[in-house]
């Protein structure tokens, strides 16, 4: 799960992840590799430069030699229900701005245990369906 700290430089992120994939494949050509989407944080909703950078970056992951898992989308669409949490007003505002709901974060960007539980669920579901 890479790319958040320099998501503004999509070429560098994609090159870094491609190099990681190449190195993993050198060690074990049959290794299953998963690339997780970068998530946007508070203040990085629809219409912001950060939102545009992150969504563009995530779109580029589809073309890497690995399985892409869009955990950002899963967290926004299903993260609360995965944890049996009822959306609060701020969560609804976050979702309307295409952001990970506040109840799944410990601060503006980092996930809390609910958020990581939802990531684990989303990744597990994606792996299970192939």
N, C-alpha and C positions, 0 to 999 in steps of 0.2 A: 504494500500500500504506500505508494510513493507519489510525490508531485505537488503536495499541498504548499510546501514552503517556497517553491519557486514557480507556482502555477502561472504567473504572469509571463514566463518564458517557456512557452509550450514546446518550442524546438528542443531546448535543453532537456526538458522533462522526458519527451518522447525518446530522445537519443539515450538518455540515462537508462530508461526502462528497457529499451531495445538491447542495450549492452548487458543488462542483468539477465535478460532472457537468453541471449547468446551464451553467456557464461554458464547459466544453469544447463542449457542444452549440451554444452561441451562436456560437462560432467556426466550427465545422464540424458541422452537424446529422447528418452521416453517420458521424461519428467512432465507432469501436468502442471502448467503454469497458469495462474489466474491474476489478472490485473484488475484492481478495484478502482472505481471512479473516485475522483477527488470531490470532497464535499465543500460547499460554500457555507459561510457563517453569517452571523448577525451583521446586518448592514451590507450584505452582498447579494441582495435579492435581484429579481428581474429588473433590467434596465441599468444596472451598475456595470462599470468596467470590469470589476472582479467577476461578476456573474458571467459576463460575455467571455472572459478569458477561460474560466473554469468549464463552462459548457462546451466551448470550442476544443479545449484540451481533452475533455472526456470523449468527444466525438472521434478524436484522432486515435484513441486507444483501440477502437474497433479494428484497426488495420494492423495491429501488432500480432506477432506469432504467439498468441496466448488467448485464453478465454477471457473475455471482458465481462465483468459483473458490475452492474450499475447500482451500487449500494446507496448512492445519493438518492436516486429515484425511489428505491425501496424504503429508505428511511423516511422520506417525505410522505409517500403514499401509504405505507403500512407500519411504520415504526411504532406509532402509538398503539395501534390495535394488537401488534405482536406482543406488546407488554401489558395489554389490558388496561391502558391508560385512556381516560376520557380527555378529549382536547379542551384546553383552556383557551381563553380569548387570545392570548399571545401565540399559542400554537396555531390557532386558526389564521391569525395574521401572518405567521411564518409560512404556513402552507400556501396561502394566497400569494406570497412573494417568492414561492418556489425555494424555500429554505427548510433545513432540518428543524423540526419543532423544538422549541425551547426545553420541553420536558426531557428531551433525549440528549441535551448538552449540559456540560458542567460549567461552560463559559461561552464566549462568543463563537468558538469553533470546535473545541474538544468535546468528545462524547463522554457521557457518564455511563454507569453500568447499564442503564436501560438502552442507551444508544448502542453500546457494544453488544448487548444481547441481541438487538435487532440486526446488527451487522452479521453476527454469527448465524442467525436464523436465515437471513437473505443469502449468505454465501452457501450455507448448507443446502438450501432449496435449489440454488442454481447448480451446484455440483450434482445433486440427486437427479435432476432432469437432464444432465449431460450438457 
